[in-house]
Amino acid sequence: MKRITLCLFALALLAVPAAAQENVFRPVKTHYVPYTATAQAITDQLGAYTDRVQLVCTTDCYYSMSTSGAATGVTAISASTTQTHFLPANTPVIQKSSPGGRISVVRVTSDGALYVTEMSR
């Protein structure tokens, strides 16, 4: 009985590191996107390896994400668009993303810059 308990305990210890690393991502590439009253998009599509993106902006902004690489519609966002998300200045946000997707951004009141860091497991 003691041996079975020790075996089960050892198996449980081996399983913990795998579960703990499920939410570990490493930065791969960073995009710099200056934005104004006119929406701007990242110049490249997100990589095929990208699971998440970290978004950080210098001023309050609205951003939109597309699941495909088509630039059409992604740059046509505005503050009144329902597909946008508010991102406060200097507040890092990690967002699930799709490989090959694009991100577009527009200012709230002041021009600024968005830093998009692609992250992978």
Residue frames as a rotation matrix with the C-alpha (Angstrom) as fourth column:
MET 1
0.566 0.824 0.000 0.00
0.824 -0.566 0.000 0.00
0.000 0.000 -1.000 0.00
LYS 2
0.446 -0.500 -0.743 2.84
0.157 -0.773 0.615 2.35
-0.881 -0.390 -0.266 0.87
ARG 3
-0.616 -0.723 0.313 4.54
0.390 0.065 0.919 1.64
-0.684 0.688 0.242 -2.47
ILE 4
-0.127 0.667 0.735 1.35
0.979 -0.037 0.202 2.39
0.162 0.745 -0.648 -4.44
THR 5
0.782 0.411 -0.469 0.93
0.533 -0.831 0.161 5.69
-0.323 -0.376 -0.868 -2.60
LEU 6
0.010 -0.876 -0.483 4.53
0.078 -0.481 0.873 6.68
-0.997 -0.047 0.064 -3.36
CYS 7
-0.650 -0.216 0.729 4.07
0.689 0.239 0.685 5.80
-0.322 0.947 -0.007 -7.05
LEU 8
0.323 0.859 0.398 0.90
0.927 -0.371 0.049 7.87
0.189 0.353 -0.916 -7.31
PHE 9
0.691 -0.139 -0.709 2.62
0.278 -0.855 0.438 10.78
-0.667 -0.500 -0.552 -5.56
ALA 10
-0.406 -0.914 -0.024 5.58
0.234 -0.129 0.964 10.57
-0.883 0.386 0.266 -7.95
LEU 11
-0.428 0.336 0.839 3.24
0.903 0.119 0.414 10.53
0.039 0.934 -0.354 -10.97
ALA 12
0.687 0.710 -0.154 1.40
0.723 -0.689 0.047 13.57
-0.073 -0.143 -0.987 -9.63
LEU 13
0.316 -0.664 -0.677 4.70
0.118 -0.681 0.723 15.44
-0.941 -0.309 -0.137 -9.27
LEU 14
-0.664 -0.578 0.474 5.62
0.496 0.132 0.858 14.64
-0.559 0.805 0.199 -12.86
ALA 15
-0.046 0.758 0.650 2.30
0.985 -0.076 0.158 15.97
0.169 0.648 -0.743 -14.14
VAL 16
0.506 0.290 -0.812 2.57
0.598 -0.797 0.088 19.34
-0.621 -0.530 -0.577 -12.37
PRO 17
-0.442 -0.718 -0.537 5.31
0.114 -0.639 0.761 20.90
-0.890 0.275 0.365 -14.56
ALA 18
-0.793 0.195 0.577 3.39
0.605 0.145 0.783 20.14
0.069 0.970 -0.233 -17.77
ALA 19
0.266 0.964 -0.001 0.23
0.945 -0.260 0.200 21.76
0.192 -0.054 -0.980 -16.44
ALA 20
0.336 -0.189 -0.923 2.14
0.500 -0.795 0.345 24.73
-0.799 -0.577 -0.172 -15.07
GLN 21
-0.673 -0.709 -0.211 3.70
0.169 -0.424 0.890 25.45
-0.721 0.563 0.405 -18.46
GLU 22
-0.106 0.711 0.695 0.42
0.974 0.216 -0.073 25.58
-0.202 0.669 -0.715 -20.39
ASN 23
0.862 0.506 -0.007 0.25
0.501 -0.855 -0.134 29.34
-0.074 0.112 -0.991 -19.90
VAL 24
0.139 -0.891 -0.433 3.91
0.184 -0.406 0.895 30.07
-0.973 -0.204 0.107 -20.57
PHE 25
0.856 0.127 0.501 4.56
0.515 -0.118 -0.849 32.02
-0.048 0.985 -0.166 -23.77
ARG 26
-0.143 -0.940 -0.309 7.74
0.675 -0.321 0.664 33.50
-0.724 -0.114 0.681 -25.17
PRO 27
0.531 0.290 -0.796 7.96
-0.266 -0.835 -0.482 36.73
-0.804 0.468 -0.366 -27.16
VAL 28
0.220 -0.395 0.892 8.84
0.791 0.607 0.074 36.15
-0.571 0.689 0.446 -30.80
LYS 29
-0.572 -0.330 0.751 8.42
0.754 -0.572 0.323 39.38
0.323 0.751 0.575 -32.78
THR 30
-0.159 0.502 -0.850 7.28
0.601 -0.634 -0.487 42.93
-0.783 -0.588 -0.201 -31.99
HIS 31
-0.140 0.231 0.963 5.42
0.890 -0.396 0.225 45.26
0.434 0.889 -0.150 -34.36
TYR 32
-0.654 -0.052 -0.754 5.42
0.418 -0.856 -0.304 49.05
-0.630 -0.514 0.582 -33.91
VAL 33
-0.227 0.673 0.703 2.27
0.912 -0.107 0.397 50.77
0.342 0.731 -0.590 -35.17
PRO 34
-0.937 -0.013 -0.350 1.99
0.151 -0.917 -0.369 54.57
-0.316 -0.398 0.861 -34.89
TYR 35
-0.284 0.910 0.301 -1.66
0.949 0.222 0.224 55.64
0.137 0.350 -0.927 -34.95
THR 36
-0.994 0.109 -0.013 -3.68
-0.109 -0.993 -0.040 58.82
-0.018 -0.038 0.999 -35.46
ALA 37
-0.251 0.968 -0.025 -7.35
-0.625 -0.182 -0.759 59.59
-0.739 -0.175 0.651 -36.13
THR 38
0.359 0.274 -0.892 -6.99
-0.884 0.407 -0.230 57.36
0.300 0.871 0.388 -39.20
ALA 39
0.822 0.018 0.569 -6.80
-0.312 0.851 0.424 53.64
-0.476 -0.526 0.705 -38.43
GLN 40
0.023 -0.879 -0.476 -3.46
-0.972 0.092 -0.218 51.93
0.235 0.468 -0.852 -38.95
ALA 41
0.963 0.266 0.049 -2.71
-0.271 0.946 0.180 48.19
0.002 -0.187 0.982 -39.18
ILE 42
0.203 -0.915 0.349 0.40
-0.218 0.305 0.927 46.13
-0.955 -0.264 -0.138 -38.61
THR 43
0.038 -0.247 -0.968 2.32
-0.962 -0.271 0.031 45.79
-0.270 0.930 -0.248 -41.86
ASP 44
-0.754 -0.337 -0.564 2.83
-0.489 0.861 0.140 42.01
0.439 0.381 -0.814 -41.67
GLN 45
0.441 0.839 -0.320 0.40
-0.401 0.503 0.766 39.24
0.803 -0.209 0.558 -40.89
LEU 46
0.373 -0.274 0.886 0.81
-0.874 0.217 0.435 37.50
-0.312 -0.937 -0.158 -37.56
GLY 47
-0.550 -0.734 -0.398 3.13
-0.821 0.563 0.096 34.50
0.154 0.379 -0.912 -37.83
ALA 48
0.108 0.559 -0.822 1.95
-0.401 0.781 0.479 30.92
0.909 0.278 0.309 -38.19
TYR 49
-0.452 -0.425 -0.784 3.42
0.507 0.601 -0.618 30.22
0.734 -0.677 -0.056 -34.72
THR 50
-0.838 0.050 0.543 1.52
-0.349 -0.814 -0.465 32.99
0.418 -0.579 0.700 -32.91
ASP 51
-0.443 0.682 -0.582 -0.88
0.772 0.620 0.138 31.85
0.456 -0.388 -0.801 -30.16
ARG 52
0.508 0.518 -0.688 -1.22
0.805 -0.570 0.165 35.13
-0.307 -0.637 -0.707 -28.28
VAL 53
-0.065 -0.538 0.841 -0.30
0.547 -0.724 -0.421 38.77
0.835 0.432 0.341 -28.72
GLN 54
-0.069 0.003 -0.998 0.63
0.907 -0.417 -0.064 41.28
-0.416 -0.909 0.026 -26.07
LEU 55
0.195 0.243 0.950 -0.70
0.679 -0.732 0.049 44.77
0.708 0.636 -0.308 -26.79
VAL 56
-0.015 -0.210 -0.978 0.67
0.834 -0.542 0.103 47.93
-0.551 -0.814 0.183 -25.18
CYS 57
0.307 0.168 0.937 -0.16
0.764 -0.631 -0.138 51.47
0.568 0.758 -0.322 -26.31
THR 58
-0.724 -0.679 -0.125 1.23
0.643 -0.598 -0.479 54.88
0.251 -0.427 0.869 -25.39
THR 59
-0.803 0.588 0.095 -2.18
-0.589 -0.759 -0.277 56.64
-0.091 -0.279 0.956 -25.37
ASP 60
-0.212 0.811 0.546 -5.75
-0.143 0.527 -0.838 55.35
-0.967 -0.256 0.004 -25.07
CYS 61
-0.709 -0.033 -0.704 -6.82
-0.703 -0.049 0.710 53.62
-0.057 0.998 0.011 -28.28
TYR 62
0.487 0.796 0.360 -9.27
-0.603 0.605 -0.521 51.23
-0.632 0.037 0.774 -29.90
TYR 63
-0.659 -0.712 -0.242 -8.02
-0.682 0.429 0.592 48.08
-0.318 0.555 -0.769 -31.58
SER 64
0.604 0.795 -0.055 -9.52
-0.720 0.515 -0.465 45.42
-0.341 0.321 0.883 -33.79
MET 65
-0.520 -0.757 0.396 -8.25
-0.495 0.644 0.583 41.95
-0.697 0.107 -0.709 -34.69
SER 66
0.406 0.594 -0.694 -8.98
-0.912 0.303 -0.275 39.93
0.046 0.745 0.665 -37.82
THR 67
0.464 -0.178 0.868 -8.61
-0.257 0.910 0.325 36.19
-0.848 -0.374 0.377 -38.16
SER 68
0.629 -0.277 0.727 -7.35
0.745 0.481 -0.462 36.30
-0.221 0.832 0.509 -41.74
GLY 69
-0.352 -0.905 -0.240 -4.55
0.728 -0.426 0.537 38.20
-0.588 0.014 0.809 -43.41
ALA 70
-0.003 0.402 0.916 -6.90
0.887 -0.422 0.188 40.25
0.462 0.813 -0.355 -45.56
ALA 71
-0.873 -0.379 -0.308 -6.26
0.477 -0.795 -0.374 43.92
-0.103 -0.473 0.875 -44.90
THR 72
-0.565 0.725 0.393 -9.73
-0.038 -0.499 0.866 44.83
0.824 0.474 0.310 -46.17
GLY 73
0.489 0.870 -0.062 -11.99
0.109 0.009 0.994 45.94
0.865 -0.493 -0.090 -43.37
VAL 74
0.274 -0.444 -0.853 -9.27
0.947 0.280 0.158 45.75
0.169 -0.851 0.497 -40.73
THR 75
-0.773 -0.630 -0.076 -8.05
0.635 -0.764 -0.117 49.28
0.016 -0.139 0.990 -41.33
ALA 76
-0.460 0.677 0.575 -11.59
0.061 -0.621 0.781 50.64
0.886 0.394 0.245 -41.61
ILE 77
-0.020 0.457 -0.889 -12.17
0.958 0.264 0.114 50.89
0.287 -0.849 -0.443 -37.87
SER 78
-0.334 -0.053 0.941 -13.17
-0.113 -0.989 -0.096 53.96
0.936 -0.138 0.325 -35.91
ALA 79
-0.952 -0.055 0.300 -14.15
-0.296 -0.068 -0.953 54.77
0.073 -0.996 0.049 -32.36
SER 80
-0.170 0.978 0.125 -17.79
-0.936 -0.120 -0.332 54.14
-0.309 -0.173 0.935 -33.24
THR 81
-0.153 0.077 -0.985 -17.22
-0.635 0.756 0.157 50.66
0.757 0.650 -0.067 -34.71
THR 82
0.670 0.515 0.535 -18.72
-0.739 0.392 0.549 47.85
0.073 -0.762 0.643 -32.65
GLN 83
0.852 -0.375 -0.366 -15.86
0.259 0.908 -0.328 45.49
0.455 0.185 0.871 -33.52
THR 84
-0.011 -0.911 0.412 -13.27
-0.173 -0.404 -0.898 47.50
0.985 -0.081 -0.153 -31.59
HIS 85
0.541 0.047 -0.839 -11.92
0.767 0.382 0.516 47.03
0.345 -0.923 0.171 -28.09
PHE 86
0.823 -0.239 0.515 -10.75
-0.348 -0.929 0.124 49.84
0.449 -0.282 -0.848 -25.81
LEU 87
0.363 -0.789 -0.495 -7.11
0.817 0.525 -0.238 49.65
0.447 -0.318 0.836 -24.68
PRO 88
0.992 -0.001 -0.128 -6.00
0.071 -0.827 0.558 52.07
-0.107 -0.562 -0.820 -21.95
ALA 89
0.544 -0.836 0.074 -2.54
-0.487 -0.386 -0.783 53.64
0.683 0.390 -0.617 -22.18
ASN 90
-0.356 -0.905 0.234 0.44
-0.759 0.135 -0.637 51.77
0.545 -0.404 -0.735 -20.72
THR 91
0.106 0.452 0.886 -1.65
-0.801 0.567 -0.193 48.73
-0.590 -0.689 0.422 -19.75
PRO 92
-0.783 -0.455 -0.425 -0.31
-0.621 0.619 0.482 45.48
0.044 0.640 -0.767 -21.23
VAL 93
0.306 0.891 0.336 -3.03
-0.762 0.441 -0.475 43.11
-0.571 -0.111 0.813 -22.43
ILE 94
-0.860 -0.496 0.117 -2.50
-0.342 0.732 0.589 39.56
-0.378 0.467 -0.800 -23.66
GLN 95
0.170 0.941 -0.292 -5.05
-0.819 -0.030 -0.573 38.55
-0.548 0.337 0.766 -26.27
LYS 96
-0.059 -0.096 0.994 -5.63
0.325 0.939 0.110 35.21
-0.944 0.329 -0.024 -28.01
SER 97
-0.021 -0.030 -0.999 -4.88
-0.785 -0.619 0.035 35.55
-0.619 0.785 -0.011 -31.71
SER 98
0.807 0.288 0.516 -5.08
0.109 0.785 -0.610 33.63
-0.580 0.548 0.602 -34.95
PRO 99
-0.296 -0.931 0.216 -2.06
0.413 0.079 0.907 32.80
-0.861 0.358 0.361 -37.10
GLY 100
-0.629 -0.021 0.777 -2.07
0.770 -0.153 0.620 35.00
0.106 0.988 0.113 -40.20
GLY 101
0.447 0.873 -0.194 -4.35
0.893 -0.447 0.047 37.56
-0.046 -0.194 -0.980 -38.58
ARG 102
-0.419 -0.512 0.750 -3.96
0.505 -0.818 -0.276 41.33
0.755 0.263 0.601 -38.50
ILE 103
0.008 0.362 -0.932 -4.42
0.944 -0.310 -0.112 44.03
-0.330 -0.879 -0.345 -35.89
SER 104
-0.185 0.034 0.982 -5.64
0.554 -0.822 0.133 47.55
0.811 0.569 0.133 -36.54
VAL 105
-0.227 0.013 -0.974 -5.65
0.931 -0.289 -0.221 50.53
-0.284 -0.957 0.054 -34.18
VAL 106
-0.005 0.234 0.972 -7.07
0.457 -0.864 0.211 54.05
0.890 0.445 -0.103 -33.99
ARG 107
-0.904 -0.426 0.040 -6.65
0.182 -0.466 -0.866 56.77
0.388 -0.775 0.499 -31.34
VAL 108
0.013 0.872 -0.489 -9.24
0.998 -0.040 -0.045 57.87
-0.059 -0.488 -0.871 -28.81
THR 109
0.907 0.305 -0.289 -8.10
0.310 -0.950 -0.030 61.50
-0.284 -0.062 -0.957 -28.39
SER 110
0.462 -0.823 -0.331 -4.30
-0.690 -0.568 0.449 61.66
-0.558 0.021 -0.830 -28.79
ASP 111
0.607 -0.369 -0.704 -1.94
-0.520 0.486 -0.703 60.16
0.601 0.792 0.103 -31.35
GLY 112
0.392 -0.496 0.775 0.25
-0.753 0.311 0.580 57.37
-0.529 -0.810 -0.252 -30.07
ALA 113
-0.316 -0.547 -0.775 1.92
-0.827 0.559 -0.057 54.05
0.464 0.623 -0.630 -30.80
LEU 114
0.769 0.520 0.373 0.84
-0.622 0.744 0.245 50.45
-0.150 -0.420 0.895 -30.36
TYR 115
-0.456 -0.883 -0.113 3.38
-0.889 0.459 -0.003 47.73
0.054 0.099 -0.994 -29.67
VAL 116
0.728 0.681 -0.084 2.18
-0.684 0.729 -0.028 44.28
0.042 0.077 0.996 -30.72
THR 117
-0.424 -0.883 0.200 4.36
-0.894 0.444 0.066 41.42
-0.147 -0.151 -0.978 -29.46
GLU 118
0.411 0.486 -0.772 3.67
-0.618 0.770 0.156 38.02
0.670 0.413 0.617 -31.00
MET 119
-0.227 -0.432 0.873 3.96
-0.937 0.343 -0.074 35.22
-0.267 -0.834 -0.483 -28.46
SER 120
0.250 0.209 -0.946 4.34
-0.578 0.816 0.027 31.47
0.777 0.539 0.324 -28.92
ARG 121
0.931 0.112 0.348 4.58
-0.349 0.555 0.755 28.41
-0.108 -0.824 0.556 -26.67
